[in-house]
């Protein structure tokens, strides 16, 4: 029982660190690069698939519990850190963010106006943040207007 609790606690610790590093890089090089006005808490919580947390905690905890495998464990954690830090590289952070969150083409219909073929950068809590063709910053639209 102690081994199971130890595995879960260390798995949670390692998974939280790598997950935080990954999403902080996306926040800096994707969300803030397009001036999307959301807080990190909202971004971090709303974009996490719950099943990925279970898989991550179990994987990192199981790796931590391996005996006589110091070299392989160190290599695994180093590769995990490099992958988690990849969004901190500006070009990769934007590409990873677009792959995870962007959708195109998206259309919006207001009362007497229609906006067509725009890029949806991020959607959360009832609002879409859209990149129009002539702008470099995101524009906020209610997601209920999306067609």
C-alpha positions in Angstrom: 0.0 0.0 0.0 2.9 2.4 0.8 4.4 1.7 -2.6 1.2 2.6 -4.3 0.8 5.8 -2.4 4.5 6.7 -3.1 4.0 5.9 -6.8 0.9 8.2 -7.0 2.5 11.1 -5.1 5.7 11.1 -7.1 3.8 10.6 -10.3 1.6 13.6 -9.4 4.7 15.7 -8.6 6.5 14.9 -11.8 3.4 15.2 -14.0 2.4 18.5 -12.5 5.9 20.0 -13.0 6.1 18.9 -16.7 2.5 19.9 -17.4 3.0 23.3 -15.9 6.1 23.9 -17.9 4.4 22.9 -21.1 1.3 25.1 -20.6 3.3 28.0 -19.4 5.3 27.9 -22.7 2.0 27.8 -24.6 0.7 30.8 -22.6 3.8 32.8 -23.4 4.3 32.0 -27.0 0.8 31.4 -28.2 -1.8 33.0 -26.0 0.1 36.2 -25.2 1.6 36.4 -28.7 -1.9 36.9 -30.1 -2.9 39.1 -27.2 -5.7 36.8 -26.1 -6.9 38.3 -22.7 -7.2 35.3 -20.5 -5.5 34.3 -17.3 -3.2 31.4 -16.9 -5.5 29.7 -14.4 -8.4 29.7 -16.9 -6.2 28.5 -19.7 -4.5 25.8 -17.6 -7.7 24.3 -16.2 -10.0 24.6 -19.2 -7.6 23.0 -21.7 -6.6 19.9 -19.7 -8.1 16.5 -20.7 -8.9 14.7 -17.4 -7.8 11.3 -18.7 -4.4 12.6 -19.6 -3.8 13.4 -15.9 -4.5 9.9 -14.9 -2.3 8.4 -17.6 0.5 10.9 -16.8 0.5 10.3 -13.0 0.5 6.6 -13.4 3.3 6.7 -16.1 5.6 9.0 -14.2 5.0 7.2 -10.9 5.7 3.8 -12.4 8.9 5.1 -13.9 9.9 6.6 -10.6 9.4 3.2 -8.9 11.7 1.2 -11.2 14.7 -0.2 -9.4 18.3 -0.4 -10.7 17.5 1.8 -13.8 19.0 5.1 -12.8 20.4 5.9 -16.3 17.1 5.1 -18.1 15.1 7.0 -15.5 17.3 10.0 -15.9 17.1 9.8 -19.7 13.3 9.5 -19.5 12.9 12.6 -17.2 15.4 14.6 -19.3 13.5 13.8 -22.5 10.2 14.7 -20.8 11.7 18.0 -19.7 12.9 18.8 -23.3 9.5 17.9 -24.7 7.7 20.0 -22.0 10.0 22.9 -22.7 9.5 22.9 -26.4 6.6 25.5 -26.4 9.1 27.9 -24.8 10.8 28.1 -28.2 8.8 30.9 -30.0 8.3 29.2 -33.3 7.5 25.8 -31.8 5.2 27.3 -29.2 3.0 28.9 -31.8 2.9 25.8 -34.0 2.0 23.6 -31.0 -0.7 26.1 -29.9 -2.2 26.2 -33.4 -2.2 22.4 -33.6 -3.9 22.1 -30.3 -6.4 25.0 -30.4 -6.8 26.6 -33.8 -9.5 25.8 -36.3 -10.1 27.2 -39.7 -12.1 28.3 -41.6 -14.7 29.4 -39.2 -17.8 31.6 -39.9 -19.7 34.0 -37.6 -23.1 35.5 -38.2 -24.2 38.6 -36.3 -27.5 40.4 -36.8 -26.8 41.9 -40.2 -23.1 41.0 -40.7 -21.4 37.8 -41.6 -17.7 37.1 -41.0 -16.3 34.3 -43.1 -13.1 32.3 -43.4 -11.4 33.4 -40.2 -9.0 31.5 -37.9 -10.3 30.5 -34.5 -7.3 30.7 -32.2 -8.8 29.7 -28.9 -12.3 29.1 -27.5 -13.2 29.1 -23.9 -15.9 30.1 -21.4 -18.4 31.2 -24.0 -16.0 33.3 -26.1 -14.0 32.7 -29.2 -10.7 34.5 -29.9 -10.5 34.9 -33.7 -7.7 36.1 -36.0 -9.0 38.2 -38.8 -7.0 38.5 -42.1 -5.9 42.1 -41.6 -4.9 41.9 -37.9 -2.2 40.5 -35.7 -4.1 40.3 -32.5 -7.1 38.2 -31.7 -10.7 39.6 -31.7 -13.2 38.4 -29.1 -16.5 37.0 -30.4 -19.3 35.2 -28.5 -19.1 31.6 -29.4 -22.9 31.4 -29.8 -22.5 33.4 -33.1 -20.3 30.7 -34.6 -21.8 28.9 -37.6 
